[in-house]
Amino acid sequence: MSNADLRGNRPLSPHLQIYKPILTMVMSILHRITGAALYFGTILLAWWLIAAAAGPAYFDFVNEIYGSFLGRLILFGFTWALVHHMLGGFRHFIWDMGAGFGEGARNWLSKATIAGSVSLTLILWVIGYAVR
């Protein structure tokens, strides 16, 4: 039989209190959060499409909800989550190709993802209001 000590003299795995949050770790967490948020946003998109198929009265009702301040705020967040998740996917694609593993490149890609997602979201909304 083994002489393993099963009572507690084993090393413990590092936990969250030990790790210092770095940008790439935060970006990984944000990528997962935005992926989960996209499920909710897809339900909103499906509801809008169902309302369009259901008739003009119900479509106007859903558009009124989406046109409110809270509705637009949620749609803005959905747009940001969609763009951020897409750019995070591009970042992972670059890594899959074997590039961008240096510390400087990782941080640059993370910062570019943040700046790009905010910028593209604002540009999309400005274009949306301009076309409207």
Chimera marker file (.cmm) of the C-alpha trace (Angstrom):
<marker_set name="trace">
<marker id="1" x="0.000" y="0.000" z="0.000" r="1" g="1" b="0" radius="0.5"/>
<marker id="2" x="1.107" y="3.532" z="-0.701" r="1" g="1" b="0" radius="0.5"/>
<marker id="3" x="2.470" y="5.839" z="1.990" r="1" g="1" b="0" radius="0.5"/>
<marker id="4" x="0.455" y="8.810" z="0.677" r="1" g="1" b="0" radius="0.5"/>
<marker id="5" x="-0.707" y="11.257" z="3.308" r="1" g="1" b="0" radius="0.5"/>
<marker id="6" x="-4.413" y="11.728" z="2.616" r="1" g="1" b="0" radius="0.5"/>
<marker id="7" x="-5.101" y="13.969" z="5.615" r="1" g="1" b="0" radius="0.5"/>
<marker id="8" x="-3.901" y="17.357" z="4.468" r="1" g="1" b="0" radius="0.5"/>
<marker id="9" x="-0.160" y="17.669" z="4.094" r="1" g="1" b="0" radius="0.5"/>
<marker id="10" x="-0.536" y="18.103" z="0.344" r="1" g="1" b="0" radius="0.5"/>
<marker id="11" x="0.273" y="21.248" z="-1.579" r="1" g="1" b="0" radius="0.5"/>
<marker id="12" x="-2.774" y="23.308" z="-2.490" r="1" g="1" b="0" radius="0.5"/>
<marker id="13" x="-3.398" y="24.550" z="-5.987" r="1" g="1" b="0" radius="0.5"/>
<marker id="14" x="-2.970" y="28.292" z="-6.499" r="1" g="1" b="0" radius="0.5"/>
<marker id="15" x="-6.207" y="30.197" z="-6.247" r="1" g="1" b="0" radius="0.5"/>
<marker id="16" x="-7.467" y="33.528" z="-7.549" r="1" g="1" b="0" radius="0.5"/>
<marker id="17" x="-5.996" y="35.473" z="-4.632" r="1" g="1" b="0" radius="0.5"/>
<marker id="18" x="-2.495" y="34.507" z="-5.748" r="1" g="1" b="0" radius="0.5"/>
<marker id="19" x="-2.760" y="35.573" z="-9.393" r="1" g="1" b="0" radius="0.5"/>
<marker id="20" x="-2.260" y="39.192" z="-10.389" r="1" g="1" b="0" radius="0.5"/>
<marker id="21" x="-4.802" y="40.011" z="-13.102" r="1" g="1" b="0" radius="0.5"/>
<marker id="22" x="-3.066" y="40.693" z="-16.393" r="1" g="1" b="0" radius="0.5"/>
<marker id="23" x="-4.632" y="42.086" z="-19.543" r="1" g="1" b="0" radius="0.5"/>
<marker id="24" x="-4.730" y="38.798" z="-21.439" r="1" g="1" b="0" radius="0.5"/>
<marker id="25" x="-6.436" y="37.080" z="-18.496" r="1" g="1" b="0" radius="0.5"/>
<marker id="26" x="-9.053" y="39.841" z="-18.338" r="1" g="1" b="0" radius="0.5"/>
<marker id="27" x="-9.558" y="39.567" z="-22.097" r="1" g="1" b="0" radius="0.5"/>
<marker id="28" x="-10.098" y="35.817" z="-21.802" r="1" g="1" b="0" radius="0.5"/>
<marker id="29" x="-12.748" y="36.369" z="-19.148" r="1" g="1" b="0" radius="0.5"/>
<marker id="30" x="-14.392" y="39.113" z="-21.240" r="1" g="1" b="0" radius="0.5"/>
<marker id="31" x="-14.398" y="36.825" z="-24.273" r="1" g="1" b="0" radius="0.5"/>
<marker id="32" x="-16.323" y="34.219" z="-22.298" r="1" g="1" b="0" radius="0.5"/>
<marker id="33" x="-18.733" y="36.807" z="-20.861" r="1" g="1" b="0" radius="0.5"/>
<marker id="34" x="-19.447" y="38.312" z="-24.284" r="1" g="1" b="0" radius="0.5"/>
<marker id="35" x="-20.003" y="34.830" z="-25.689" r="1" g="1" b="0" radius="0.5"/>
<marker id="36" x="-22.622" y="34.191" z="-23.015" r="1" g="1" b="0" radius="0.5"/>
<marker id="37" x="-24.181" y="37.633" z="-23.605" r="1" g="1" b="0" radius="0.5"/>
<marker id="38" x="-24.574" y="36.799" z="-27.281" r="1" g="1" b="0" radius="0.5"/>
<marker id="39" x="-27.021" y="34.039" z="-26.338" r="1" g="1" b="0" radius="0.5"/>
<marker id="40" x="-29.256" y="36.639" z="-24.709" r="1" g="1" b="0" radius="0.5"/>
<marker id="41" x="-28.858" y="39.010" z="-27.662" r="1" g="1" b="0" radius="0.5"/>
<marker id="42" x="-29.763" y="36.252" z="-30.095" r="1" g="1" b="0" radius="0.5"/>
<marker id="43" x="-33.005" y="35.716" z="-28.182" r="1" g="1" b="0" radius="0.5"/>
<marker id="44" x="-33.732" y="39.439" z="-28.569" r="1" g="1" b="0" radius="0.5"/>
<marker id="45" x="-33.015" y="39.230" z="-32.302" r="1" g="1" b="0" radius="0.5"/>
<marker id="46" x="-35.279" y="36.186" z="-32.651" r="1" g="1" b="0" radius="0.5"/>
<marker id="47" x="-38.038" y="38.009" z="-30.743" r="1" g="1" b="0" radius="0.5"/>
<marker id="48" x="-37.750" y="40.957" z="-33.139" r="1" g="1" b="0" radius="0.5"/>
<marker id="49" x="-37.936" y="38.654" z="-36.184" r="1" g="1" b="0" radius="0.5"/>
<marker id="50" x="-40.918" y="36.778" z="-34.734" r="1" g="1" b="0" radius="0.5"/>
<marker id="51" x="-42.632" y="40.109" z="-34.065" r="1" g="1" b="0" radius="0.5"/>
<marker id="52" x="-42.020" y="41.126" z="-37.678" r="1" g="1" b="0" radius="0.5"/>
<marker id="53" x="-43.659" y="37.918" z="-38.848" r="1" g="1" b="0" radius="0.5"/>
<marker id="54" x="-46.553" y="38.184" z="-36.362" r="1" g="1" b="0" radius="0.5"/>
<marker id="55" x="-47.955" y="41.413" z="-37.747" r="1" g="1" b="0" radius="0.5"/>
<marker id="56" x="-47.666" y="45.191" z="-37.623" r="1" g="1" b="0" radius="0.5"/>
<marker id="57" x="-49.231" y="45.694" z="-34.191" r="1" g="1" b="0" radius="0.5"/>
<marker id="58" x="-46.899" y="43.288" z="-32.382" r="1" g="1" b="0" radius="0.5"/>
<marker id="59" x="-43.911" y="44.539" z="-34.406" r="1" g="1" b="0" radius="0.5"/>
<marker id="60" x="-44.679" y="48.114" z="-33.335" r="1" g="1" b="0" radius="0.5"/>
<marker id="61" x="-44.906" y="46.933" z="-29.712" r="1" g="1" b="0" radius="0.5"/>
<marker id="62" x="-41.465" y="45.279" z="-29.860" r="1" g="1" b="0" radius="0.5"/>
<marker id="63" x="-39.955" y="48.258" z="-31.681" r="1" g="1" b="0" radius="0.5"/>
<marker id="64" x="-41.326" y="50.540" z="-28.967" r="1" g="1" b="0" radius="0.5"/>
<marker id="65" x="-39.545" y="48.456" z="-26.333" r="1" g="1" b="0" radius="0.5"/>
<marker id="66" x="-36.298" y="48.402" z="-28.318" r="1" g="1" b="0" radius="0.5"/>
<marker id="67" x="-36.616" y="52.132" z="-29.008" r="1" g="1" b="0" radius="0.5"/>
<marker id="68" x="-36.772" y="53.053" z="-25.315" r="1" g="1" b="0" radius="0.5"/>
<marker id="69" x="-33.659" y="54.248" z="-23.494" r="1" g="1" b="0" radius="0.5"/>
<marker id="70" x="-33.202" y="50.903" z="-21.733" r="1" g="1" b="0" radius="0.5"/>
<marker id="71" x="-33.835" y="48.984" z="-24.964" r="1" g="1" b="0" radius="0.5"/>
<marker id="72" x="-31.254" y="50.992" z="-26.860" r="1" g="1" b="0" radius="0.5"/>
<marker id="73" x="-28.769" y="50.595" z="-24.029" r="1" g="1" b="0" radius="0.5"/>
<marker id="74" x="-29.227" y="46.821" z="-24.162" r="1" g="1" b="0" radius="0.5"/>
<marker id="75" x="-28.913" y="46.820" z="-27.960" r="1" g="1" b="0" radius="0.5"/>
<marker id="76" x="-25.751" y="48.945" z="-27.676" r="1" g="1" b="0" radius="0.5"/>
<marker id="77" x="-24.319" y="46.411" z="-25.220" r="1" g="1" b="0" radius="0.5"/>
<marker id="78" x="-25.284" y="43.570" z="-27.557" r="1" g="1" b="0" radius="0.5"/>
<marker id="79" x="-23.531" y="45.330" z="-30.439" r="1" g="1" b="0" radius="0.5"/>
<marker id="80" x="-20.397" y="45.822" z="-28.342" r="1" g="1" b="0" radius="0.5"/>
<marker id="81" x="-20.469" y="42.181" z="-27.189" r="1" g="1" b="0" radius="0.5"/>
<marker id="82" x="-20.823" y="41.000" z="-30.778" r="1" g="1" b="0" radius="0.5"/>
<marker id="83" x="-17.945" y="43.139" z="-32.065" r="1" g="1" b="0" radius="0.5"/>
<marker id="84" x="-15.714" y="42.393" z="-29.050" r="1" g="1" b="0" radius="0.5"/>
<marker id="85" x="-16.296" y="38.657" z="-29.336" r="1" g="1" b="0" radius="0.5"/>
<marker id="86" x="-15.582" y="38.775" z="-33.070" r="1" g="1" b="0" radius="0.5"/>
<marker id="87" x="-12.307" y="40.664" z="-32.574" r="1" g="1" b="0" radius="0.5"/>
<marker id="88" x="-11.377" y="38.268" z="-29.767" r="1" g="1" b="0" radius="0.5"/>
<marker id="89" x="-11.952" y="35.443" z="-32.238" r="1" g="1" b="0" radius="0.5"/>
<marker id="90" x="-9.578" y="37.133" z="-34.683" r="1" g="1" b="0" radius="0.5"/>
<marker id="91" x="-7.020" y="37.416" z="-31.877" r="1" g="1" b="0" radius="0.5"/>
<marker id="92" x="-7.340" y="33.684" z="-31.208" r="1" g="1" b="0" radius="0.5"/>
<marker id="93" x="-7.064" y="32.992" z="-34.938" r="1" g="1" b="0" radius="0.5"/>
<marker id="94" x="-3.763" y="34.897" z="-35.022" r="1" g="1" b="0" radius="0.5"/>
<marker id="95" x="-2.558" y="32.750" z="-32.140" r="1" g="1" b="0" radius="0.5"/>
<marker id="96" x="-3.735" y="29.609" z="-33.935" r="1" g="1" b="0" radius="0.5"/>
<marker id="97" x="-1.558" y="30.608" z="-36.874" r="1" g="1" b="0" radius="0.5"/>
<marker id="98" x="1.446" y="30.623" z="-34.521" r="1" g="1" b="0" radius="0.5"/>
<marker id="99" x="1.933" y="34.390" z="-34.274" r="1" g="1" b="0" radius="0.5"/>
<marker id="100" x="1.548" y="36.937" z="-31.499" r="1" g="1" b="0" radius="0.5"/>
<marker id="101" x="2.847" y="34.902" z="-28.571" r="1" g="1" b="0" radius="0.5"/>
<marker id="102" x="5.431" y="37.406" z="-27.363" r="1" g="1" b="0" radius="0.5"/>
<marker id="103" x="4.543" y="39.514" z="-24.351" r="1" g="1" b="0" radius="0.5"/>
<marker id="104" x="4.467" y="42.739" z="-26.348" r="1" g="1" b="0" radius="0.5"/>
<marker id="105" x="2.375" y="41.208" z="-29.129" r="1" g="1" b="0" radius="0.5"/>
<marker id="106" x="-0.105" y="39.686" z="-26.650" r="1" g="1" b="0" radius="0.5"/>
<marker id="107" x="-0.602" y="43.018" z="-24.900" r="1" g="1" b="0" radius="0.5"/>
<marker id="108" x="-0.869" y="44.897" z="-28.195" r="1" g="1" b="0" radius="0.5"/>
<marker id="109" x="-3.507" y="42.470" z="-29.494" r="1" g="1" b="0" radius="0.5"/>
<marker id="110" x="-5.461" y="42.793" z="-26.246" r="1" g="1" b="0" radius="0.5"/>
<marker id="111" x="-5.386" y="46.585" z="-26.340" r="1" g="1" b="0" radius="0.5"/>
<marker id="112" x="-6.282" y="46.558" z="-30.046" r="1" g="1" b="0" radius="0.5"/>
<marker id="113" x="-9.266" y="44.316" z="-29.303" r="1" g="1" b="0" radius="0.5"/>
<marker id="114" x="-10.551" y="46.717" z="-26.651" r="1" g="1" b="0" radius="0.5"/>
<marker id="115" x="-9.974" y="49.848" z="-28.736" r="1" g="1" b="0" radius="0.5"/>
<marker id="116" x="-11.317" y="48.206" z="-31.867" r="1" g="1" b="0" radius="0.5"/>
<marker id="117" x="-14.474" y="46.909" z="-30.230" r="1" g="1" b="0" radius="0.5"/>
<marker id="118" x="-15.342" y="50.280" z="-28.701" r="1" g="1" b="0" radius="0.5"/>
<marker id="119" x="-14.481" y="52.168" z="-31.913" r="1" g="1" b="0" radius="0.5"/>
<marker id="120" x="-16.343" y="49.816" z="-34.244" r="1" g="1" b="0" radius="0.5"/>
<marker id="121" x="-19.402" y="49.789" z="-31.986" r="1" g="1" b="0" radius="0.5"/>
<marker id="122" x="-19.525" y="53.576" z="-31.956" r="1" g="1" b="0" radius="0.5"/>
<marker id="123" x="-19.009" y="53.716" z="-35.730" r="1" g="1" b="0" radius="0.5"/>
<marker id="124" x="-21.804" y="51.186" z="-36.313" r="1" g="1" b="0" radius="0.5"/>
<marker id="125" x="-24.210" y="53.162" z="-34.142" r="1" g="1" b="0" radius="0.5"/>
<marker id="126" x="-23.280" y="56.479" z="-35.772" r="1" g="1" b="0" radius="0.5"/>
<marker id="127" x="-23.850" y="54.944" z="-39.215" r="1" g="1" b="0" radius="0.5"/>
<marker id="128" x="-27.123" y="53.433" z="-37.986" r="1" g="1" b="0" radius="0.5"/>
<marker id="129" x="-28.403" y="56.806" z="-36.785" r="1" g="1" b="0" radius="0.5"/>
<marker id="130" x="-27.149" y="58.540" z="-39.943" r="1" g="1" b="0" radius="0.5"/>
<marker id="131" x="-28.964" y="56.100" z="-42.229" r="1" g="1" b="0" radius="0.5"/>
<marker id="132" x="-32.096" y="56.262" z="-40.088" r="1" g="1" b="0" radius="0.5"/>
<link id1="1" id2="2" r="1" g="1" b="0" radius="0.2"/>
<link id1="2" id2="3" r="1" g="1" b="0" radius="0.2"/>
<link id1="3" id2="4" r="1" g="1" b="0" radius="0.2"/>
<link id1="4" id2="5" r="1" g="1" b="0" radius="0.2"/>
<link id1="5" id2="6" r="1" g="1" b="0" radius="0.2"/>
<link id1="6" id2="7" r="1" g="1" b="0" radius="0.2"/>
<link id1="7" id2="8" r="1" g="1" b="0" radius="0.2"/>
<link id1="8" id2="9" r="1" g="1" b="0" radius="0.2"/>
<link id1="9" id2="10" r="1" g="1" b="0" radius="0.2"/>
<link id1="10" id2="11" r="1" g="1" b="0" radius="0.2"/>
<link id1="11" id2="12" r="1" g="1" b="0" radius="0.2"/>
<link id1="12" id2="13" r="1" g="1" b="0" radius="0.2"/>
<link id1="13" id2="14" r="1" g="1" b="0" radius="0.2"/>
<link id1="14" id2="15" r="1" g="1" b="0" radius="0.2"/>
<link id1="15" id2="16" r="1" g="1" b="0" radius="0.2"/>
<link id1="16" id2="17" r="1" g="1" b="0" radius="0.2"/>
<link id1="17" id2="18" r="1" g="1" b="0" radius="0.2"/>
<link id1="18" id2="19" r="1" g="1" b="0" radius="0.2"/>
<link id1="19" id2="20" r="1" g="1" b="0" radius="0.2"/>
<link id1="20" id2="21" r="1" g="1" b="0" radius="0.2"/>
<link id1="21" id2="22" r="1" g="1" b="0" radius="0.2"/>
<link id1="22" id2="23" r="1" g="1" b="0" radius="0.2"/>
<link id1="23" id2="24" r="1" g="1" b="0" radius="0.2"/>
<link id1="24" id2="25" r="1" g="1" b="0" radius="0.2"/>
<link id1="25" id2="26" r="1" g="1" b="0" radius="0.2"/>
<link id1="26" id2="27" r="1" g="1" b="0" radius="0.2"/>
<link id1="27" id2="28" r="1" g="1" b="0" radius="0.2"/>
<link id1="28" id2="29" r="1" g="1" b="0" radius="0.2"/>
<link id1="29" id2="30" r="1" g="1" b="0" radius="0.2"/>
<link id1="30" id2="31" r="1" g="1" b="0" radius="0.2"/>
<link id1="31" id2="32" r="1" g="1" b="0" radius="0.2"/>
<link id1="32" id2="33" r="1" g="1" b="0" radius="0.2"/>
<link id1="33" id2="34" r="1" g="1" b="0" radius="0.2"/>
<link id1="34" id2="35" r="1" g="1" b="0" radius="0.2"/>
<link id1="35" id2="36" r="1" g="1" b="0" radius="0.2"/>
<link id1="36" id2="37" r="1" g="1" b="0" radius="0.2"/>
<link id1="37" id2="38" r="1" g="1" b="0" radius="0.2"/>
<link id1="38" id2="39" r="1" g="1" b="0" radius="0.2"/>
<link id1="39" id2="40" r="1" g="1" b="0" radius="0.2"/>
<link id1="40" id2="41" r="1" g="1" b="0" radius="0.2"/>
<link id1="41" id2="42" r="1" g="1" b="0" radius="0.2"/>
<link id1="42" id2="43" r="1" g="1" b="0" radius="0.2"/>
<link id1="43" id2="44" r="1" g="1" b="0" radius="0.2"/>
<link id1="44" id2="45" r="1" g="1" b="0" radius="0.2"/>
<link id1="45" id2="46" r="1" g="1" b="0" radius="0.2"/>
<link id1="46" id2="47" r="1" g="1" b="0" radius="0.2"/>
<link id1="47" id2="48" r="1" g="1" b="0" radius="0.2"/>
<link id1="48" id2="49" r="1" g="1" b="0" radius="0.2"/>
<link id1="49" id2="50" r="1" g="1" b="0" radius="0.2"/>
<link id1="50" id2="51" r="1" g="1" b="0" radius="0.2"/>
<link id1="51" id2="52" r="1" g="1" b="0" radius="0.2"/>
<link id1="52" id2="53" r="1" g="1" b="0" radius="0.2"/>
<link id1="53" id2="54" r="1" g="1" b="0" radius="0.2"/>
<link id1="54" id2="55" r="1" g="1" b="0" radius="0.2"/>
<link id1="55" id2="56" r="1" g="1" b="0" radius="0.2"/>
<link id1="56" id2="57" r="1" g="1" b="0" radius="0.2"/>
<link id1="57" id2="58" r="1" g="1" b="0" radius="0.2"/>
<link id1="58" id2="59" r="1" g="1" b="0" radius="0.2"/>
<link id1="59" id2="60" r="1" g="1" b="0" radius="0.2"/>
<link id1="60" id2="61" r="1" g="1" b="0" radius="0.2"/>
<link id1="61" id2="62" r="1" g="1" b="0" radius="0.2"/>
<link id1="62" id2="63" r="1" g="1" b="0" radius="0.2"/>
<link id1="63" id2="64" r="1" g="1" b="0" radius="0.2"/>
<link id1="64" id2="65" r="1" g="1" b="0" radius="0.2"/>
<link id1="65" id2="66" r="1" g="1" b="0" radius="0.2"/>
<link id1="66" id2="67" r="1" g="1" b="0" radius="0.2"/>
<link id1="67" id2="68" r="1" g="1" b="0" radius="0.2"/>
<link id1="68" id2="69" r="1" g="1" b="0" radius="0.2"/>
<link id1="69" id2="70" r="1" g="1" b="0" radius="0.2"/>
<link id1="70" id2="71" r="1" g="1" b="0" radius="0.2"/>
<link id1="71" id2="72" r="1" g="1" b="0" radius="0.2"/>
<link id1="72" id2="73" r="1" g="1" b="0" radius="0.2"/>
<link id1="73" id2="74" r="1" g="1" b="0" radius="0.2"/>
<link id1="74" id2="75" r="1" g="1" b="0" radius="0.2"/>
<link id1="75" id2="76" r="1" g="1" b="0" radius="0.2"/>
<link id1="76" id2="77" r="1" g="1" b="0" radius="0.2"/>
<link id1="77" id2="78" r="1" g="1" b="0" radius="0.2"/>
<link id1="78" id2="79" r="1" g="1" b="0" radius="0.2"/>
<link id1="79" id2="80" r="1" g="1" b="0" radius="0.2"/>
<link id1="80" id2="81" r="1" g="1" b="0" radius="0.2"/>
<link id1="81" id2="82" r="1" g="1" b="0" radius="0.2"/>
<link id1="82" id2="83" r="1" g="1" b="0" radius="0.2"/>
<link id1="83" id2="84" r="1" g="1" b="0" radius="0.2"/>
<link id1="84" id2="85" r="1" g="1" b="0" radius="0.2"/>
<link id1="85" id2="86" r="1" g="1" b="0" radius="0.2"/>
<link id1="86" id2="87" r="1" g="1" b="0" radius="0.2"/>
<link id1="87" id2="88" r="1" g="1" b="0" radius="0.2"/>
<link id1="88" id2="89" r="1" g="1" b="0" radius="0.2"/>
<link id1="89" id2="90" r="1" g="1" b="0" radius="0.2"/>
<link id1="90" id2="91" r="1" g="1" b="0" radius="0.2"/>
<link id1="91" id2="92" r="1" g="1" b="0" radius="0.2"/>
<link id1="92" id2="93" r="1" g="1" b="0" radius="0.2"/>
<link id1="93" id2="94" r="1" g="1" b="0" radius="0.2"/>
<link id1="94" id2="95" r="1" g="1" b="0" radius="0.2"/>
<link id1="95" id2="96" r="1" g="1" b="0" radius="0.2"/>
<link id1="96" id2="97" r="1" g="1" b="0" radius="0.2"/>
<link id1="97" id2="98" r="1" g="1" b="0" radius="0.2"/>
<link id1="98" id2="99" r="1" g="1" b="0" radius="0.2"/>
<link id1="99" id2="100" r="1" g="1" b="0" radius="0.2"/>
<link id1="100" id2="101" r="1" g="1" b="0" radius="0.2"/>
<link id1="101" id2="102" r="1" g="1" b="0" radius="0.2"/>
<link id1="102" id2="103" r="1" g="1" b="0" radius="0.2"/>
<link id1="103" id2="104" r="1" g="1" b="0" radius="0.2"/>
<link id1="104" id2="105" r="1" g="1" b="0" radius="0.2"/>
<link id1="105" id2="106" r="1" g="1" b="0" radius="0.2"/>
<link id1="106" id2="107" r="1" g="1" b="0" radius="0.2"/>
<link id1="107" id2="108" r="1" g="1" b="0" radius="0.2"/>
<link id1="108" id2="109" r="1" g="1" b="0" radius="0.2"/>
<link id1="109" id2="110" r="1" g="1" b="0" radius="0.2"/>
<link id1="110" id2="111" r="1" g="1" b="0" radius="0.2"/>
<link id1="111" id2="112" r="1" g="1" b="0" radius="0.2"/>
<link id1="112" id2="113" r="1" g="1" b="0" radius="0.2"/>
<link id1="113" id2="114" r="1" g="1" b="0" radius="0.2"/>
<link id1="114" id2="115" r="1" g="1" b="0" radius="0.2"/>
<link id1="115" id2="116" r="1" g="1" b="0" radius="0.2"/>
<link id1="116" id2="117" r="1" g="1" b="0" radius="0.2"/>
<link id1="117" id2="118" r="1" g="1" b="0" radius="0.2"/>
<link id1="118" id2="119" r="1" g="1" b="0" radius="0.2"/>
<link id1="119" id2="120" r="1" g="1" b="0" radius="0.2"/>
<link id1="120" id2="121" r="1" g="1" b="0" radius="0.2"/>
<link id1="121" id2="122" r="1" g="1" b="0" radius="0.2"/>
<link id1="122" id2="123" r="1" g="1" b="0" radius="0.2"/>
<link id1="123" id2="124" r="1" g="1" b="0" radius="0.2"/>
<link id1="124" id2="125" r="1" g="1" b="0" radius="0.2"/>
<link id1="125" id2="126" r="1" g="1" b="0" radius="0.2"/>
<link id1="126" id2="127" r="1" g="1" b="0" radius="0.2"/>
<link id1="127" id2="128" r="1" g="1" b="0" radius="0.2"/>
<link id1="128" id2="129" r="1" g="1" b="0" radius="0.2"/>
<link id1="129" id2="130" r="1" g="1" b="0" radius="0.2"/>
<link id1="130" id2="131" r="1" g="1" b="0" radius="0.2"/>
<link id1="131" id2="132" r="1" g="1" b="0" radius="0.2"/>
</marker_set>
